[in-house]
Amino acid sequence: MRFPTPVLHPGDQQALRNVNVCAQAGTRGFFPINHQMPCFQLAEIATAARSPFSKARIGINVPEEHPLTAIPQLPQIDGFWADARCLHRGVAR
């Protein structure tokens, strides 16, 4: 693996602590994931992380929401990961 990109499972204050751990470890970026968290809160985490880590590649993982619902809520990000069940087998809902 050339450049590992951690997936962060944020909780209340845990998200930015995890971002700091990633930065200190020298990762080039991270993907917060929205388990049990609305997409807009995940967007707030990405925005808060962008300021102190402007060179980080920040993506967002939204397995719980349809991409067409999630994408309009997102700030400028570098990556998007969706594995919503509605996308399997070409079924769009």
Secondary structure, DSSP 8 states (H G I E B T S, - for coil): --S---EE---TTHHHHHHHHHHHHT-SEEEEB-TTS-HHHHHHHHHHHHTTTTTSEEEEE-TTS-HHHHGGG--S-SEEE---GGGGGG---
